[in-house]
Amino acid sequence: MMSDLPLDQVRTLLAVVDEQSFDAAAAVLHVTPSAVSQRIKALEQRTGRVLLLRTKPIRLTSSGQVLVRFARSLAQLEQDALAELGLDSSGTRTLSIAVNADSLATWFLPALPDTPGICFDLHRDDQDHTAALLREGLVMAAVTAAPHPVQGCTSVRLGRMRYRAMASPAFIARWLSDAPLPASLPAAPLIVFDRKDDLQDRFLRALTRRRTFTPIRHHIPASESFVDAVAAGLGWGMIPELQAASRGDALMELAPEKPLDVPLHWQQWKLDSSALAAVAAAVARGAKDALR
């Protein structure tokens, strides 16, 4: 049973996952790397399951994910209890949150509450993949495109982030002026955030009714740099309205009548944590002001 698990071994598993090495976990826990290894082996023997894949980066098995979720919940409840009792010598509680890059670059940071004693550990990933970090136990909350709650989580709709297909005037003159957009755009260079980013392909499918495209693709894995690359004429791309408005005449919209909306949701563990509840309320207020 879960109550029979040695808590020092469970906490050690969490430290290894967070620090991504046995040596780093040992430094955090103030023990030797050998002790960390022995605790993980003992926990695996006790559960009869392989919990970690000793790869780079370290990966959890499905059984390991269950225990890490338990360990992180336990750590948060312990921090909350100590803070309420006034016994937390550090005075801080750490909240791990996954958020997509475009939210991080626009509305999310201003929405976070400036609350003494709360530290944020933000994990950036595509909005279609942040829910996986919840499932794996790596974060306690996430801004995600997934509406259905991960097991053990609640889900609240935040709003819609609207994207528009945009390019520089010079790019349009060079690549898109000789034929209608459905004919010219599939052959024009485009910019994607990373290999998880399918917004441009989704727009092309809606525009042309085709399924596959093989244009030149530039990978620019930073939100502001992505917009800079579009403004510089490197390619066209889907840009959040919240970012496009500040660029003025440097960007032109390709199809004003065809915006692309991405619904965003806030998912968090079902955890009675005052710190997590305060952050969730602040994020909901920020999203209400910024999103559609």
Residue pairs with C-beta under 8 A, 6 or more apart in sequence:
2 70
4 46
5 43
5 46
5 47
5 67
5 70
6 42
6 43
6 46
7 74
8 39
9 39
9 40
9 42
9 43
9 46
10 43
10 67
10 70
10 71
10 74
11 29
11 71
11 74
11 75
12 25
12 29
12 36
12 39
12 40
12 43
13 39
13 40
13 43
13 51
13 52
13 64
13 67
13 68
13 71
14 68
14 71
14 72
14 75
15 25
15 28
15 29
15 36
16 22
16 25
16 36
16 40
16 52
16 58
17 52
17 58
17 60
17 64
17 68
17 137
17 138
18 25
19 25
19 27
19 28
20 57
20 58
21 58
22 33
22 36
22 37
22 40
23 33
25 33
25 36
26 32
26 33
26 35
26 36
29 35
29 36
40 51
40 52
43 51
43 67
44 50
44 51
44 52
47 63
47 67
49 61
49 63
49 64
50 61
50 63
50 64
51 60
51 61
51 63
51 64
51 67
52 58
52 59
52 60
52 61
52 64
53 59
53 60
53 61
60 68
60 136
60 137
65 135
65 136
65 137
66 137
67 137
68 136
68 137
68 138
69 137
69 152
69 269
71 137
72 96
72 137
72 140
73 140
73 269
73 271
76 93
76 95
76 140
76 271
76 273
76 275
76 276
77 271
77 272
77 273
79 88
79 92
79 93
79 94
79 275
80 93
80 273
80 274
80 275
82 88
83 91
83 93
83 117
83 275
84 274
88 117
91 116
91 117
92 117
92 118
92 119
93 117
93 118
93 119
93 275
94 118
94 119
94 120
94 121
95 118
95 119
95 120
95 121
95 140
95 141
95 275
95 276
95 279
96 121
96 122
96 123
96 138
96 139
96 140
96 141
97 120
97 121
97 122
97 123
97 139
97 140
97 141
97 142
97 143
97 279
98 122
98 123
98 124
98 125
98 130
98 133
98 134
98 138
98 139
98 141
98 142
98 143
98 144
99 108
99 122
99 123
99 124
99 130
99 142
99 143
100 124
100 125
100 126
100 127
100 130
100 143
100 144
100 145
100 264
101 124
101 126
101 193
101 221
101 222
101 223
102 127
102 161
102 223
102 240
102 242
102 243
103 127
103 143
103 161
103 264
104 122
104 124
104 223
105 223
105 224
105 243
106 223
106 240
106 242
106 243
106 290
107 242
107 286
107 287
107 289
107 290
107 291
108 143
108 283
108 286
110 286
111 282
111 283
111 285
111 286
111 287
111 290
112 120
112 279
112 282
112 283
112 286
113 278
113 279
113 282
115 275
115 278
115 279
117 275
118 275
118 278
118 279
121 139
123 130
123 133
123 138
123 139
125 132
125 133
125 196
126 193
126 194
126 196
126 197
127 143
127 144
127 145
127 262
127 264
128 144
128 145
128 146
128 196
128 198
129 196
130 139
130 142
130 143
130 144
130 145
130 146
131 142
131 144
131 146
131 150
131 267
133 139
133 142
134 140
134 141
134 142
134 144
134 150
134 153
134 267
134 269
135 150
135 151
140 268
140 269
140 271
140 276
141 266
141 267
141 268
141 269
141 276
141 279
141 280
142 266
142 267
142 268
143 158
143 264
143 265
143 266
143 283
144 264
144 265
144 266
144 267
145 262
145 263
145 264
145 265
146 155
146 265
146 267
147 155
147 157
147 263
147 265
148 155
149 155
149 267
150 267
152 269
152 270
153 267
153 268
153 269
153 270
154 267
154 268
154 270
155 265
155 266
155 267
156 265
156 266
156 267
156 280
156 284
157 263
157 264
157 265
158 264
158 265
158 266
158 283
158 284
158 287
158 288
158 291
159 263
159 264
159 287
159 288
159 290
159 291
159 292
160 261
160 262
160 263
160 264
160 291
160 292
161 240
161 242
161 261
161 262
161 264
161 291
161 292
162 240
162 241
162 259
162 260
162 261
162 262
162 292
163 199
163 203
163 238
163 239
163 240
163 241
163 259
163 260
163 261
163 262
164 238
164 239
164 241
164 244
164 253
164 254
164 256
164 259
164 260
165 185
165 200
165 203
165 236
165 237
165 238
165 253
165 254
165 255
165 258
165 260
166 230
166 236
166 237
166 238
166 239
166 244
166 251
166 252
166 253
166 254
167 175
167 176
167 230
167 233
167 235
167 236
167 237
167 251
167 252
167 254
168 230
168 231
168 232
168 233
168 250
168 251
168 252
169 249
169 252
170 233
171 188
171 233
171 234
171 235
171 236
172 252
172 254
174 233
175 184
175 187
175 188
175 189
175 236
176 184
176 185
176 188
176 254
177 184
178 184
181 207
181 254
181 255
182 207
182 208
185 204
185 207
185 208
185 236
185 254
186 204
186 208
186 210
186 213
186 215
187 215
188 215
188 235
188 236
189 215
189 216
189 217
189 218
189 234
189 235
189 236
190 200
190 215
190 216
190 217
190 218
190 235
190 236
190 237
191 200
191 217
191 218
191 219
191 220
191 226
191 229
191 230
191 234
191 235
191 236
191 237
192 199
192 200
192 217
192 218
192 219
192 220
192 237
193 219
193 220
193 221
193 223
193 226
194 219
194 221
195 219
199 238
199 260
199 262
200 236
200 237
200 238
201 213
202 260
203 238
203 258
203 260
204 210
204 213
205 211
206 258
206 260
207 255
207 258
216 235
217 235
218 229
218 234
218 235
220 226
220 229
220 234
223 243
224 243
226 237
226 239
227 237
227 239
227 243
227 244
227 247
227 251
229 235
229 237
230 236
230 237
230 239
230 251
231 247
231 250
231 251
236 254
238 260
239 251
241 259
242 290
244 251
244 253
261 292
264 287
264 291
266 280
266 283
266 284
266 287
268 276
268 280
269 276
